[in-house]
Amino acid sequence: MAAGLRLGPLLRYVDGVRGDTATVWVEADRPCTAEVRCENGAGGRTRTFQVAGHHYALIPVTGLTPGTSTPYEIRLDGRAVWPPPDSRFPPSAIRTPAPNSVITLAFGSCRWAAKPATGRDPVGPDALDTLATHLAARAERERPDVLLLLGDQVYADETTTATRRWLAARRDPRDPPGAEVGDYEEYTRLYDESWQDPEVRWLLSTVPSCMIFDDHDVIDDWNTSAAWLARMRATHWWSERVLSGLMSYWVYQHLGNLSPAELAADPLYAKVCAAPDGTEALRRFVAEADADPTSVRWSYRRDFGRTRLLMVDTRAARVLREDGRAMLDDAEAAWVRAQALADGPGAYDHLLVGSSLPWLLPPLIHDAERWNASLCRGERGGPDGRWARFAEDLRQRADLEHWAAFPSSFDALTRLLAEAGSGPQAPATVCVLSGDVHHAYVAEPEWPAPGEGGALDPGVAPEARVVQLTCSPLHNAVPASIRLGFRFGWSRAGRALGRALARHGRVGRSSVAWRRTGGPWFGNQLMTLTFDSRRARLRLYQARAGGRLVTVDERALDGGGAGS
């Protein structure tokens, strides 16, 4: 029987500097040779590799011409399987940048896959579906050069009705983890459900994507604290869940983040591809990664012309012991710093830091997380006291685990952003791109003046415009209580309450102040950034019924920082 295409294709890496190479990810239904064939003679082929009975390929594509859009097809063992003969979408194509070309990036997070076959979607129109419909009608003219998916690409702990039925046919849902996924095969179901959506399937076949996990890719509030992790490891099902989550992330998301050169130098990838079955090699790798997060780096760097993207792992790289909590371990933090400053002053015009969790939050939430972290450390009554126990329970219940909950890491990131944006050859913009919090906003720091001290050096205000851009969800519910809570968090009364909590926690003032300069906006939405030399332009789009993508906000981001 001939090999068939089970999932994909996903256009993943496209060289953002030379514009001559790419990678395309596919899943076949049996072992085969997978090939990308382009109209101009460019292309590539490779054999599939096997993990847990599934067959995958990441096909390197060479011979591309910079500044062109090249339609392609997928062949398995020589037989064309993509595009479908009855496709209602334009041909999938690999668009490569020309030198000094305008670059547009789209980004968002939090996409729950479920949508009704008929009738009204209970969580509203899907922003990725709507983007696909919009692009299919307008084709090349408005297509982004890359799509950044900032976490919660799948929801392992919030499965759809269809997946719950599928799970119930496979095992007893009364046994933990119940209606959540529990092993690798169940994770494959999530990716099937998410990426077989016809609109999303076409979109991901023709717009390159960069991905990073957030908590729901494994479980809500993943790695909140040492106490949380100890509680999870005490269950009989957690080990299989986290290992399967990391295995599936490596296959479905991480590999495509890497360049062909990085793949060629990756010993695990070579081992998995060379083995008849790579399951055990991959399982050993992720088991070590879970036991020792310093043994692996999920963060990565991509350059798009003179725009640099650092996609940062804010989940697996955490240090959770209470006397040394950090969002990033020392090696990870050093890597992020080195990449931000690599190649010296003037190396890029724009720096993007992809962090699934926002750096700058609504002030009340920021101060509540600093207060909570202080109590958990034992600032009032010691680490085993009543306040510490109360704070740990609150931390887990209220999701108090963003950058502010790791105060030293917040300060270190703030210093790095200021340093990267400073000097006579500073970039025009430094943007932190985030999701997670189910609303969108723009926030800008107000840097301390000389002599004000704090965690920053006096007179640190950078020349670059530094901006927090937060946008989520792509497709998920935003209850009225969440809307009210976030609005209050930005309000004057919310700020006052936050300051009172900070005083109670004896944490002092934050290392930097900030103000909201856009939003909050609620709905299924995505943002785009367009870079033209040193100019940057932001647009926020929301999905509307009938496949409409509506511009809600548009603004220039170049022109100096808020505090300059």
N, C-alpha and C positions, 0 to 999 in steps of 0.2 A: 504494500500500500504506500502511496506517495506521502511524503511529509507535508504536514499542514501548519499554518501559522496560528498558534494558540493565543498569543498576545503580542501587542506592538504592531508596527515598529515604533520605537521612540527615538527621535533624533536627539542625541545627548550632547556630546562635545562638538563644537565647531571652533576651530582655531581663530581666536579673536585678534591676532596680530598678523600672522602670515596669510590667513584665509585660504589655506590649501589642503587641510585635513579635517576629518570629522569622524565620529563614531555613531553607529546606529545599533540599538538594543532590540533583540527579538526573543520571544519564546516560541519554540516549535513543539509539536506534539510527539516527536521521536528524534533520535539522533540523525543528523544530516549536515550537509555543508550549506551554510547560510551566506548569501551573497547580496551586496548592494550593487546594482547596475545603473549607471547614469547615462543620459542621452549623449553626453560629450566624450564618452570613453572613460571617465573617472569611475572609481568603484573600489571594491574590495570583497574578500571572502574569507571565511574561517569555519572551522568545525565547531559544532555545538559542544558545550560542556554539560555535565549532569550533576544536579544537586537534588537529593530526595526524590528521585524519579522524574524530575522535570528537566527539560533540555533548553539551554539558553545559549545565546551568542551575542557578543559585543563586536560588531563588525567594523574594522578600521577602514575608512574611506580615504583614498589618496588621489592625487591628480586633479583636484578641484582648482578652479580659477578664481582668484580674488575678485570681489565686486560683482559676482554673478549669482543667479538663482538657477539651480540645476535640478530639474525633476529626476526622480529616481524610482526604481521598483525593487522589490524584494523577491529573490529567487531562493527556493529551497531545493537542493539537489537539481538545480537547473530549471525548475518549474516556477513560473511567475505566480506569486501568491498575494502580492500587494502592488498597486492599489486594487481593491475589489472591482470587478467589471461593472457593477451596478452602483458605484459610489456617486453620491450627489455632491461631493466636495471637489474642489480643485485638486490637481495632482500634488502629491507630497513632493516637496522640493528642499534642497539644501542651499540656503542663501549664505554666501560668504562675504565678509566685509572687505571693502577696498581700503587702502591706506587713507587715514585722516577722514574716514566717513562718519556721518552722523550715526550714533548708536542709541537704540531705544531698548530699555529693559522693562519688563512687566514683573510685578511681584505681588505675592499674597500668601496666605496660609489658611489652614483649618478648612479642609474640604471633606464633609461627610458625604459619602457616595450616593446615598439613597435618593431616588426621585421617583415619583409615581409614574406608572405606565400611562395612565390617563388621569385627567383632572388636575386640580390645583396642588402645587408643591407646598407642603405644610411649612417648610422653612424658606420658601421663596425661590426665585430663579437662581440657578447655579451660575456664578460669575464666569467659570471656565467654559461651560456650555455656551453661554451668551457671547463670550469673546470669540469662540470658534464660529458661531453663526455670523457674527459681525465681520470677521476676517474673511470667511468664505464668500460673503457678498461683495467685499471690497478688495479681496485678493491681496496682491503684493504691496499695495500702497501703504497700508497701515500695520503691516505685520511687525511685531516686535522682533528684535534680534536675539533675544534670549528671555526665557521665563524662569524666574526664581521662585521656587516653592519652599517656603520657610518653615515647614513642619506640619505635622498632623496630615500627611498625605493619605494615611489610612487611620481608622479608629479601631484599635484592637479591643478596646473596652466599651465601645458603644456601637454594637453591631446593628445592622438593619433587620427588618422583619424577615426579609428573604434569607439572610444569612443565619438568623436564629433558627429558622425552619431547617436549613441545611445542616446546622450543627446538631439539632435534635435528632435528625435522621442518622447521624454519625456516632453520637454518644449520648449518655444520659445528661440532660441539661441541669439536673438537680445536683450534680457533682461539680465542685469547683474546677475550672473558673466559670462554670455555668454558661451564660449566654455570651461570654467573651471568648476570644480565640485562645487556643492553648498550645498549638504546635505549628510546625512549618507548613504542613498541608493546609491548615486553617488560615494561615497568613496568605497563602497563595490565593485563597478565595477572596480575601479583601482586595488584593491587587487586581484580580480578574474583575471584580465588581466595579472598581473605580476606573480602570483603564480600558475596559471594553465598552464603556459609554461611547456611542458613535461619534459625538461631537468632540469629546476629549481625546478619543483615539486619533482622530484626524489632526487635532491641534498639536498633540505631542509628537506626531509624525513629521511635522513641518516647522515647528518652532523649537529650537534647542532649549534644553532645560538643565538647570542646576538645582539640586535638592539637598536638604538637611533635615534630620529628624527633629521632632519635639516630643512631648511626653506621650500623647495618645498613639503615636506609632508603636509604643510599647505598653504604657499604662498611664492613666491620669496621675500627674504629679511625680513622675518618674524621678527618683533620686532627690526627693525633697530634703531628706536629712538622714543622719546615721540611724536614728530611731526608726524612721520609716523603712529603711533598707533592712534593718534587723527583723522587723515585723514581717516583711515580705519574704525574706529568706527562710523564715520559720515555717512557711506554708509548704505543702508537698508539691504544688503545681508551679511555683514561681520560677524555678530553675529552667524548666522546659519553655516557659513563656518568654523569658528574657533572652535565652539563647536562640530561640526560633525568631524572635523579633530582630535580633542583630544579624542572624544569618540571612533572613529575607531582606533586611535593609541593605546588606552588602551586595546581594544579587540584584535587587530591583532598583535600588537608588544609588548606592555608593559607587559602584563600578563606572557608571556613566558620568560621574563627576570628574573622572580622571582623563588626562590627555593620553594619546597613544604612547608617548614616551614614558609616562608614569606607569601605564599598564605594563609596558615591556620590562620595566624595572621592578615590578611588584612580585615578590617571591610566592605569595599565596595564590595570586592569579595564575602564575605559571604552574604551580602544583595542582590546582583545581583543574586547569585545562588539560594537563598531561595525564591525569588519572582517569580510569574508566568511570569512576564515581567519586566526585570531589566532596561528598557529604561529610565524611569524617574529618578531612583536613580542614574544612571550613568550620566545623563544629569545635574542633580543638582551638582554632584561632579565636573564635568569639568567646569561648569559655575563658581563655586567658585574658581577653579584653575585658570581660565582666569582672574577673577577679582582680585584675591589675589594669586600670584604665590608662596608665602611662605606657602600656605595651602597644598601643595603636593610636593613630591619629585619624579622626574622621573629618577634621577641619581641612579646608583646601583653599587654594588661591587660583583665581582666573583673571587674566588680563584681556580687556576688550579695547584694542587701540590704546589710548592714554587714559582709560578708566580701569581701575584696579578693584577687584572684588575679593574680599576675604570672607569666606563662609565659615562661621565659627560654631563649633560643637559646644552648646551650653547645657548639655544633659549628661553625657557619659564621662566627660572630663572633670567632673566636680570632685572636690575634696570635701568630705562630709564630717570629719571629726570636728567636734564642737570648738576645740581650742585652735583650729586652723582652717575653718571653713573657707572655701574658695570656689568661685564659679569655674575656674580653670586651674589645673595643676600647674606646677612651676614650669615644666617642659612645654606644656600647651601655651601658657601665657608668653613664654619666651619666643615660641614660634610665631604667635600672632604679632608680637612686637617686631620681630625680625622682618616679617613679610610686609608689615605696614611701612617700615623704614627702608626696605631693600632698594638697592640701586641709587640711593642718595637723593638729595633735594632735586626737585624738578622731574622726578621719574614719571609722574602721572599728573593729570589735570583734575581727576576726581577719585576719591577713595570711598568705597562702599564697604561697610562692615555688616554682613548678614548675620544677625543674631535673632533666633526665633523669639527670644524674650526681649522686650523693650529695655533699653538702657534708661530712658527717662519715662517715668510713669506719672499718672495723676498724683499730685503731691501728697494727698492723704494716704494713698496706697504705699508710696515710697516711704513715708515716715512710719507708717504702721509696720512695714517690713523691717526697717531699722530697729524700731522699738522691740519688735518680736525677737529679732536676732539677739539683741542685748539681753533680754530676759532669759532666752534659752541658754545663753552663755553663763547665766548666773549672776547678772548685775544686781539683782534684788533677791537676796536670800540664798545665793549659792546655786551651783549647777544641779543640786538634788532637791532644791527647795520647792515650795508650793508655786511660786511664780514661774519657775522654769518648767514645771510639769504642765501648768496651765498654758504656757506659751507654746510648748511643743504640740499639745493637742490642737491649739488654735492654728498653728502653722500648717498642720496637715489638713485640717478641715477647710481652711480659708485660702489655700494655695499661695501662701506667703513665701515664695521661693524664686523671685526674680533677682535681677542684679542687686537691688537694694538690700536683699536678704543676705548678701555676701558683701558686707561693707568694704572690705579691703579690695575686693575685685572691682567693685563699682568705682572706687577712687583710682585704681590702676588704669581702668579703661578710660576714665575721664582724662587722666594725665596723658595717656597715649594719644587720644583723639586730639587733644590740644597740641601736643608735640608734632604729630603728623601734619597738622594744619598750620604750622608756624614757620616763619622764616621768609626770606626774600623770594624764594622759589616755591612757596607754599601752593598746594592745589587750590582750585577755586572753591570746591566743596568737599566736605567730609560728611557722609550720610550714614547713619545707622538704620538699617532696614529690618523691621520686626513685624511680628504678627501676634498670635496667642490670645490677645485680650478681647477679641470679638467686638472691636470697634476701630475706627481709623482716626488718626489725628496727626498734626504736625507740632513738634515742640522744639524750642531753640534755647540753648543755654545762655545765661547771663554771667559772663566770666567775672571772677573777683578782681577788683581793682588793685593796683599795687599797694602793698601794706596790709591787705585784708587777711592774708595768710590762708588758713584752711589746709586742705590736703594738696592744694596746688601751689606752685611757686608764685610769688608776687608778680603781677604784670604778665600773666600767662595768656591773655586773650589772643587767640590765633588770628592770623590774617584770613584763613579760609572761613567760609560760612559752614558752621557745624549744625547739623539738623538731625533730629530723631523723626523718622517716618515710620508710622505704624499702620498696618492695614490687614484686617481680618474681619470676618471670615470670608472665604470664597464661597462656601455653601454650608451654612449651619444656622441653628436657632440663636436668636439674641433676645432672651426673655426681658420683659419690662423691668424686672428687678435689677438686672444687670445694667440696663440703660440708666436707670435712676442712680444706681451706685456709682457708675463711672462719672456721670454728670456731677454728682455731689463731690466726688473725689477731686474734680477740677475747680470746684467753687471756692469762694472766699471762706465760707464756713468750714468746708472740708480742709482747707489749708490750716486754719486755726486749730482744728481738732488734731491734725497731724503734728503740729508744733507741740501741742500739749502731750501727745503720746511720746514724742521725742524727749521732752523734758522728763517725763516719768521714767523712761528707759535710760536716761543719763547719756545720751548719744551725741549731744551737741548738734551743731548745724551741719548740713550736708556740704560736701566739698565744692558744689556748684549749685547755683539756682537756675531755674528755667521757667519759661512761660509758654503756654499753648498759643500757637499762632494760626492754627487751623483745626476745625472740628470742635467737638467729637461728632463723627458721622457713623450711623448705624445702618446695617444692611449687608447683603452679599456684594462684595466689592473687590476691586484690585486697583493698584496704583501703577503708573508708568513713569519712568524717568528718561528723558531724552537729552543726550549730551552732544553738543555741537561745539567742538573746540573747548573753550573754557566756559561756555554757557550751559546751563542746566535748566530743564523745565519739567515740572511735576504736574501730573494729571491724576485725578481720582475718578474712577468710573464705578457706577453701580449698575447691577443687573435689574432689568425691569421685565415684566411680563411681555410675551410676544417676541422674545429674542432681542430686545432693545438694550443697548449699552449706553448709558446716559452719563455725560460729563458733569460731575458734581462740583469739582474744584479744579482750577488751573492756575499755576503761578510760576514765576521765574524764581530759581533758587540761587543764582549767582549774584554777586554784588556785595560780599562781605558778611560777616557774622552779626548775629543779633546784638552782641555786646560790644561790637567794634565801633 
